[in-house]
Each structure stands twice: as structure tokens, then as C-alpha cells.
Amino acid sequence: MHELLNHYIDGAWTPSEGGRRHEVINPATEAPCTAITLGSTADVDKAVAAARRAFDRFAQTSVAERAALLERIIEVYKTRMPDLARAVSEEMGAPIGFATAAQVPAGLGHFVNTLKALVDFPFEERLGRAKVVHEPVGVIAMITPWNWPLNQITAKVAPALAAGNAMILKPSEEAPSCAMILAEILHEAGVPAGVFNLVNGDGPGVGAALSAHRGVDMVSFTGSTRAGVAVAQAAAATVKRVHQELGGKAPNLVLEGADLAAVLPPTVFGVIANSGQSCIAPTRLLVHRSQTDAATAIVKGIMEATQAGDPAEMGQHIGPVVNKAQFEKIQGLIQSAIDEGATLVTGGTGRPDGRNAGYYVKPTLFADVTPDMRIAQEEVFGPVATITSYETLDEAVAIANDTPYGLSATISGDPAAAAGVAPRLRAGLVTINSWSPDGAAPFGGYKQSGNGRENGRFGLADFMEVKTIVGAPA
């Protein structure tokens, strides 16, 4: 078992003051694989103090200096990609092939796209008698989840560095090792001491302390809507900025007459990839009644062809979900759909055949799902898809929008027709015949899926303040 018991504070690995040991469980074996220390309020105070000291110096660096820093980070990151992939695979269960091809490159992509955004960003402009400038916010607290750990960490760290901020990261205690490797990468690349700090911990402990801390100017949070509400409430007393990317319940609106054999496989892959643990997974298939049977047959075939396997082995299989609590939540939602009258087409409760241990979930498909069912309203975060029939496009759009979430939506069918439907969907991301975002384009949600945007120049702007100076010489 790996022993990673220190926090990274003020440029050095530092023992905790009053923290407690926490063992990370390998979801494929159900055995401990890593030990970390869940930090204390004293650890948070120390990290915030380091960030505050470092901010004044780092905020004065030039764009060229910060661009050069990002370039060094990119080069060092490339040398550690195999280590990052192993850490992600072992702790959150992504198959090593998927971790290597998707999870780790997603993190690298944020540094690359942020670098491009930084060199082109308009830090100053004239508006009448005023000069408008963009400046760093200050000290940023970052709280990130386990499902795409590097993607969500670097979506915050890269623009925060590029903008000239200092930061404290609290990665998920379910998948902390890749964040600690990233700290090593940043250290080797020459990020100044105190600019980046990492304190391991859980939400009620370190997460709450960071959210409420008077020395923190902004909280950037990715996670569940429930936890996002808690972060916002803790931050309210100090009126700090809160930037949130929360849950999703993405529809896949299949247009009437679509070539199902062509459009369904690439979008249904979004339900299967990462064992369904993606906030933008298009799990709610909305299909015209005339094509429901044909769509059900195609998706059934995709689900039944998907195998579960050891994440340490190369292959096209899916791995387990991250932990016991997540496994039990998914089992409960599958059972609720059965109890509420949905038709179980394939999959169901229990582990896949041949799996007696590990948090493996059967790829599952339900038909005859109505919008009022729990399975149609609650985020499952597992390889579970539902099919709901519609009669008219207006009805389909209404069903697509009928959840508290608005992170993403998918439209399957003729691209020109889909482009006409896209403005009617209340979601921050709409994909056509695909499910994944563009790393340079803004990403974030409507409704209870959050506020603020990440990626590229939009993400960079969200980590800066806007100042107006009236009367300065042109």
C-alpha cells in the first residue's frame, strides 16, 4: 500500500497538524491501496497563509512568464503520464487503457488549451474614457471530485495559474494520488512556493474549512448539487465568489427518422465510458414512438456487448464504479425502476457474471420509462440507460428539459435539424451525434448544474476580476 501522508504546502511536503489517517480502497479488489491524511483546520490555515504570501508576488508576473511556466508544466506532465494513469486506474477503477487514452490526456489538454488562451487574452481594452483591465482574483480554493480527477483538477489549476492566482487544492479523498503526482509535476516545473498548495481531506472537514475561510477569495467546486449547496452556504458569510460545476441528467434526444444504427453507438458510448461516471453521460434516450423498438434493440446489443473487467488489464472492458456507497446507490436506483414499472431490457441488480468482488455494475437498459420515475430524474453515475418514447418534437423537448439539471444534452439525428433544436434545450453544452465537450470551448451548466464556465478563454476569464480605471492616459 502506498503511504502518502503529507500535504504539499508552501513548496514542500509537510506533515499534518492534527489530521487523521484515511485508507483509499481499490474498487476492483475492495482492499486498501493508498493511505493519506485527512487534513485539519490548522493545515488549511497554514496553506491559506502560504497562498496569501505568494499571491502578491505571483500576481505581478508577466503574461510571458506565466506562459513559460505553463510550457514547462506541459513538458513535465508528459513525462509522468504513465504514473498518472496507474494512479487513476488503481484508485477510481478506470481501466488502464481508458486512463491512458482519456483520463490523463484530458488533464494535459487543459494546460495546452489554457496556454493558447493566455497568449491571446485581451487583458486590457478601452471603453470611452475608461481602461478596463483583467486582474487575478487572489487565493482560490479548489474542491474536486473523483470521476475524472485530472480533468477537473487541471480545469481549475491551469487557468488559475495563467491568471496569476494562488491556490489550495482539496482533491477527492477517493482518488488523491494523481493530484499528489500533479503537485510533484508543478514543483519540478518551477511553480513558486505557496502558489500551489494541496491539502487532502473530506468535504465536511477540509472542504468546509476552505469554503468558509476568510483568507480565500474564491471557491471553485466540482461535485454533486447537494455538496455544491453546502459549499455556497459556507462561503456566503464572507461573500466570496463561488464557481460550481455540479450534477447532470443529460438527455439524448433522438430525432424522428434518425439513422439509429449510425447515431446511437457513439452517443450510447457516453453512458458506458468511465463505467457511466460522467456528469455529461447522455443516459436518458428520448425516442420517437415509431422507432422505440428498433432503438431498444440496438442499445440492448451495445449493453450486452460491454464486458466488465480488471482495470489493471488492457482492453475495451469497463471497470468498477468508485466505491461501495456508489455501487449501492446505483443498485437502489435500478431496483426503483423495476419497482416503478419500467421494463428491464438487460442488466439489472447485482454484479456481472463472474465477478464475486469489486464494485462492478451490470450495463443496464430500461424501456418504458416515464419522466416521473426516479431513474429519469436522479443522476445514476453508472452504466445505466433509459428509453422514453415521445410523439412530437415539442413533447421531446419538454421531457429533455424536465429535470433540475442543465449541464449537457445530446441530439442524435440529422445535424442541420439538430442545430435547429439545440437552442430549445436548457443546457450549457449541447452535442450533436456525440457526447464529449470541446476542451477549448466553455463548459458549465444551467439550473442546478451550477454557474460559471471552465475551459479555454472563458475559464481563464472566470479566474479573474474586472477593473475599470477612468481617466488613465490612453
C-alpha positions in Angstrom: 0.0 0.0 0.0 1.2 3.5 -0.9 1.8 5.8 2.1 1.2 9.4 1.0 0.7 11.1 4.4 1.9 14.6 3.9 0.3 17.7 2.4 2.0 20.0 -0.1 2.2 23.4 1.5 4.4 26.4 0.6 6.5 24.4 -1.8 7.3 21.4 0.4 5.7 18.1 1.6 4.5 18.9 5.1 3.2 16.7 7.9 -0.4 17.3 9.0 -1.2 19.1 12.3 -3.9 17.0 13.9 -5.1 15.2 10.8 -6.3 11.6 10.7 -5.3 8.6 8.5 -7.5 7.6 5.7 -7.2 4.5 3.5 -8.2 4.6 -0.1 -10.0 1.5 -1.3 -9.2 -0.1 -4.7 -12.7 -0.6 -6.1 -11.7 -3.7 -8.1 -10.4 -5.6 -5.1 -12.1 -3.8 -2.2 -8.7 -3.7 -0.5 -6.8 -0.6 0.7 -4.3 0.7 -1.9 -3.2 4.1 -0.6 -3.1 5.8 2.8 -3.4 9.6 3.1 -4.0 12.1 5.9 -7.3 13.9 6.0 -6.2 17.4 7.0 -7.2 19.6 9.8 -8.3 23.3 10.2 -4.7 24.0 11.1 -3.5 22.5 7.9 -6.0 24.7 6.0 -4.8 27.8 7.8 -1.2 27.1 7.0 -2.0 26.5 3.3 -4.1 29.7 3.0 -1.4 31.7 4.7 1.2 30.4 2.3 -1.0 31.2 -0.7 -1.7 34.7 0.6 2.0 35.4 0.9 2.7 34.0 -2.5 -0.1 35.8 -4.3 1.3 39.3 -4.1 4.5 38.2 -5.9 2.9 35.9 -8.4 0.1 38.3 -9.4 2.8 40.7 -10.6 4.4 38.2 -13.1 4.0 38.9 -16.8 1.9 37.0 -19.2 5.2 35.8 -20.9 6.4 34.5 -17.5 3.2 32.6 -16.9 3.1 31.3 -20.4 6.7 29.9 -20.0 5.6 28.3 -16.7 2.7 26.6 -18.4 5.0 25.3 -21.1 7.3 23.8 -18.5 4.3 22.2 -16.8 3.2 20.6 -20.1 6.6 19.1 -20.7 7.0 17.6 -17.2 3.4 16.4 -17.3 4.1 14.4 -20.4 6.9 12.5 -18.6 4.6 11.5 -15.8 1.6 10.3 -17.8 2.2 6.6 -17.1 2.3 7.3 -13.4 -0.8 9.4 -13.5 -2.7 6.6 -15.4 -1.7 4.0 -12.9 -2.9 6.1 -10.0 -6.3 6.9 -11.6 -6.8 3.3 -12.6 -6.0 1.9 -9.1 -7.9 4.3 -7.0 -11.1 5.1 -9.0 -11.3 2.0 -11.2 -10.9 3.3 -14.8 -9.3 0.6 -17.0 -5.7 1.3 -17.5 -6.3 1.7 -21.3 -9.0 4.2 -20.7 -7.0 6.0 -18.1 -4.1 6.2 -20.5 -6.1 7.3 -23.6 -8.7 9.6 -22.0 -8.4 10.4 -18.3 -4.7 11.5 -18.3 -4.8 13.3 -21.7 -7.8 15.3 -20.6 -5.7 16.8 -17.8 -2.9 17.7 -20.2 -5.4 19.2 -22.6 -6.4 21.9 -20.1 -2.8 23.1 -19.8 -2.5 23.2 -23.6 -5.7 25.0 -24.2 -5.1 27.4 -21.3 -1.7 28.3 -22.7 -3.3 29.1 -26.1 -6.0 31.2 -24.4 -3.4 33.1 -22.2 -1.3 34.3 -25.1 -4.3 35.7 -26.9 -6.3 37.0 -24.0 -7.2 40.7 -24.1 -6.1 41.8 -20.6 -6.8 45.5 -21.4 -9.3 47.4 -23.5 -10.5 50.9 -23.9 -14.2 51.8 -23.4 -14.8 55.5 -23.8 -12.8 57.3 -21.1 -12.1 54.1 -19.2 -9.5 51.4 -19.4 -10.8 48.0 -18.5 -8.3 45.5 -17.1 -8.4 41.9 -16.0 -6.6 41.0 -12.8 -6.3 37.8 -10.8 -8.9 37.1 -8.1 -6.5 36.2 -5.3 -6.4 33.0 -3.4 -8.6 30.2 -4.9 -9.9 27.2 -3.0 -10.4 24.2 -5.4 -12.5 21.2 -4.4 -12.6 18.5 -7.0 -14.3 15.0 -7.4 -13.0 11.6 -8.2 -14.8 10.6 -11.5 -12.4 12.5 -13.9 -9.9 13.6 -11.3 -7.2 15.1 -13.5 -9.6 16.7 -15.9 -11.4 18.5 -13.2 -8.3 19.5 -11.2 -6.4 20.9 -14.2 -9.6 22.7 -15.5 -9.1 24.8 -12.4 -5.3 24.8 -11.8 -4.3 25.7 -15.3 -6.4 28.9 -15.7 -5.8 29.9 -12.0 -2.0 29.8 -12.7 -2.4 31.5 -16.0 -4.4 34.4 -14.5 -1.8 34.9 -11.7 -3.7 33.5 -8.7 -2.5 31.4 -5.8 -4.5 28.3 -4.8 -5.2 25.5 -2.4 -6.5 22.2 -3.9 -8.5 19.7 -2.0 -8.8 16.6 -4.3 -11.2 13.9 -3.7 -10.2 11.5 -0.9 -11.3 8.7 -3.2 -8.7 9.4 -5.8 -5.9 11.6 -4.3 -2.7 10.1 -5.7 -3.0 11.6 -9.2 -3.3 15.1 -7.5 -0.2 14.4 -5.5 1.7 13.5 -8.6 0.5 16.7 -10.2 1.9 18.6 -7.2 5.3 16.9 -8.0 4.9 18.0 -11.6 4.2 21.6 -10.7 7.1 21.6 -8.2 9.5 20.3 -10.9 8.2 22.8 -13.4 9.1 25.6 -11.1 5.8 26.9 -9.7 6.8 29.3 -7.0 6.4 28.1 -3.4 3.0 28.9 -2.0 1.3 29.5 -5.4 0.0 25.9 -5.5 -0.9 24.1 -2.2 -2.6 20.7 -1.7 -4.4 19.7 1.5 -6.0 16.3 1.4 -9.3 15.9 3.3 -13.0 15.3 3.1 -15.9 17.6 2.4 -17.1 18.2 5.9 -13.6 18.8 7.1 -11.1 20.5 4.7 -13.8 21.3 2.2 -16.0 23.2 4.6 -13.0 25.0 6.2 -11.8 26.2 2.8 -15.2 27.3 1.8 -15.7 29.4 4.9 -12.1 30.7 5.2 -11.7 34.5 5.3 -8.4 34.2 3.6 -9.9 32.6 0.5 -11.3 34.9 -2.2 -13.0 32.3 -4.4 -14.1 28.7 -4.3 -14.1 26.6 -7.5 -16.1 23.4 -6.8 -17.0 20.4 -8.9 -19.2 17.7 -7.5 -22.8 16.9 -6.6 -25.5 19.6 -6.4 -26.1 18.6 -2.7 -22.4 19.3 -1.9 -22.5 22.4 -4.0 -25.3 23.9 -1.9 -23.2 23.3 1.2 -20.2 25.0 -0.3 -22.2 28.0 -1.3 -23.8 28.3 2.2 -20.4 28.1 3.9 -19.0 30.7 1.5 -21.9 33.1 1.9 -20.8 34.7 5.1 -17.6 36.1 3.5 -19.3 37.0 0.2 -16.6 35.2 -1.8 -17.1 34.2 -5.4 -18.3 30.6 -5.8 -17.8 28.9 -9.1 -19.6 25.5 -9.4 -19.9 22.6 -11.9 -22.5 20.3 -10.4 -24.6 17.3 -11.4 -26.3 16.4 -14.6 -29.0 14.3 -16.1 -28.3 14.6 -19.8 -31.0 13.6 -22.4 -30.2 12.1 -25.7 -33.0 13.4 -27.9 -33.1 11.0 -30.9 -34.8 12.9 -33.8 -37.6 11.2 -35.6 -36.3 9.3 -38.7 -32.7 9.2 -37.5 -30.4 6.5 -38.8 -30.3 4.7 -35.5 -27.5 2.3 -36.4 -25.3 5.3 -37.2 -26.1 7.8 -34.5 -26.8 5.6 -31.4 -23.4 3.8 -30.9 -21.3 7.0 -30.5 -23.8 8.6 -28.1 -24.6 5.5 -26.1 -20.8 5.1 -25.6 -21.1 8.1 -23.3 -23.3 6.0 -21.0 -20.7 3.2 -20.9 -17.4 5.1 -20.9 -15.8 5.5 -17.4 -18.4 3.0 -16.2 -21.0 5.7 -16.6 -19.3 8.0 -14.1 -19.5 11.2 -16.2 -21.7 14.1 -15.4 -22.5 14.6 -19.1 -23.4 11.0 -19.8 -26.5 11.1 -22.1 -28.4 8.4 -20.2 -32.0 9.5 -21.0 -32.7 8.4 -24.6 -35.9 10.1 -25.9 -37.0 8.2 -29.0 -40.0 8.7 -31.3 -42.6 6.0 -30.7 -42.2 4.7 -34.3 -38.6 3.9 -33.6 -38.7 2.8 -30.0 -38.5 -0.9 -30.6 -35.6 -0.5 -33.1 -33.7 1.8 -30.7 -34.2 -0.6 -27.8 -32.8 -3.5 -29.8 -29.7 -1.5 -30.8 -28.9 -0.2 -27.3 -29.6 -3.7 -25.9 -26.9 -5.1 -28.2 -24.4 -2.4 -27.1 -25.0 -3.0 -23.4 -24.8 -6.8 -23.8 -21.5 -6.5 -25.8 -19.9 -4.4 -23.0 -17.8 -6.5 -20.7 -16.6 -5.7 -17.2 -13.0 -6.5 -16.3 -10.0 -5.8 -14.2 -9.0 -2.2 -14.6 -5.3 -3.2 -14.3 -5.6 -5.1 -17.6 -5.6 -3.6 -21.0 -8.7 -4.0 -23.1 -12.0 -2.5 -24.1 -13.9 -3.5 -21.0 -15.3 -1.2 -18.3 -14.1 -1.2 -14.7 -15.9 -1.0 -11.4 -17.6 2.1 -10.0 -15.6 4.0 -7.5 -16.8 2.7 -4.1 -19.3 0.7 -2.1 -21.6 3.7 -1.5 -21.8 4.5 -5.2 -22.4 0.8 -6.0 -25.3 0.6 -3.5 -26.8 3.9 -4.8 -26.8 2.5 -8.3 -28.3 -0.8 -7.2 -31.1 1.1 -5.4 -31.9 3.2 -8.5 -32.0 0.1 -10.7 -34.4 -1.6 -8.2 -36.5 1.6 -8.0 -37.1 1.5 -11.8 -38.2 -2.1 -11.6 -40.5 -1.3 -8.7 -42.0 1.7 -10.6 -42.9 -0.4 -13.6 -40.1 0.2 -16.1 -39.2 -2.7 -18.4 -35.8 -4.2 -17.7 -34.4 -4.9 -21.1 -30.9 -6.1 -20.0 -28.7 -5.9 -17.0 -30.3 -5.3 -13.6 -29.2 -5.6 -10.0 -26.1 -7.4 -8.8 -22.6 -7.9 -10.2 -21.9 -9.1 -13.8 -21.5 -12.8 -14.2 -18.1 -14.0 -13.0 -17.5 -11.1 -10.6 -17.7 -12.0 -7.0 -15.8 -9.0 -5.6 -15.3 -5.4 -6.6 -17.9 -2.7 -7.2 -18.9 -3.8 -10.7 -22.3 -2.8 -12.2 -24.1 -4.6 -15.0 -24.6 -2.5 -18.1 -28.3 -1.9 -17.8 -31.1 -0.7 -20.1 -34.7 0.1 -19.2 -37.5 0.8 -21.6 -41.0 2.2 -20.9 -39.5 4.8 -18.6 -41.7 7.8 -17.8 -40.4 11.2 -16.8 -41.7 10.9 -13.2 -39.6 7.8 -12.3 -36.6 8.2 -10.1 -34.4 6.7 -12.7 -35.4 9.5 -15.1 -34.8 12.3 -12.6 -31.8 11.3 -10.4 -28.2 11.2 -11.5 -27.2 7.5 -11.6 -23.5 7.7 -12.3 -23.3 4.2 -13.6 -23.6 2.3 -16.9 -27.4 2.6 -16.9 -29.5 3.9 -19.8 -33.3 4.5 -20.1 -35.6 4.8 -23.1 -38.6 7.1 -23.1 -41.0 7.4 -26.1 -42.4 10.6 -27.4 -45.0 11.6 -30.0 -44.0 15.1 -31.1 -40.8 17.1 -31.0 -42.4 19.6 -28.6 -43.1 16.8 -26.2 -39.5 15.5 -26.6 -38.0 19.0 -25.8 -40.3 19.3 -22.8 -39.2 15.9 -21.4 -35.5 16.8 -22.2 -35.8 19.9 -20.1 -37.9 18.4 -17.3 -35.2 17.9 -14.7 -33.5 20.2 -12.1 -30.3 19.8 -14.1 -28.9 21.6 -17.2 -25.3 20.6 -17.7 -25.5 18.9 -21.1 -27.8 17.5 -23.7 -27.3 15.4 -26.8 -29.2 15.4 -30.0 -29.0 12.4 -32.3 -30.0 12.6 -36.0 -29.7 15.0 -38.9 -27.1 17.6 -37.9 -29.0 20.5 -39.6 -32.3 19.6 -37.9 -30.4 19.1 -34.6 -28.9 22.5 -34.8 -32.4 23.9 -35.0 -33.4 22.1 -31.9 -30.3 22.9 -29.8 -31.4 26.5 -28.8 -34.6 24.9 -27.2 -32.6 22.7 -24.8 -31.8 24.3 -21.4 -28.2 23.1 -21.0 -24.8 24.6 -21.1 -23.5 22.1 -23.5 -25.4 20.6 -26.5 -23.7 17.9 -28.5 -24.9 16.6 -31.9 -24.2 12.9 -32.7 -21.5 12.9 -30.0 -21.3 13.3 -26.2 -18.0 14.9 -25.2 -17.1 18.6 -24.9 -14.5 20.6 -26.8 -11.7 21.4 -24.4 -11.3 24.9 -25.8 -15.0 25.8 -25.6 -16.8 26.9 -22.4 -18.2 24.2 -20.2 -20.7 24.6 -17.4 -24.4 24.3 -16.6 -27.8 25.9 -16.3 -30.2 25.5 -13.4 -28.9 23.2 -10.6 -25.9 22.1 -12.7 -24.0 25.2 -11.5 -22.7 28.5 -12.5 -19.5 29.8 -14.1 -17.6 28.3 -17.0 -14.4 26.4 -17.4 -12.1 25.7 -20.4 -10.1 28.0 -22.7 -10.5 31.8 -22.6 -13.9 31.5 -20.8 -12.3 29.5 -18.0 -9.4 32.0 -17.8 -11.8 34.9 -17.5 -13.7 33.2 -14.7 -10.5 33.2 -12.6 -10.0 37.0 -12.9 -11.6 40.2 -11.7 -12.5 43.0 -14.0 -11.4 46.5 -13.0 -12.4 49.9 -14.6 -9.9 52.7 -14.5 -11.3 56.1 -15.5 -9.0 58.9 -16.6 -5.9 56.9 -17.3 -3.9 58.1 -20.3 -4.6 56.1 -23.5 
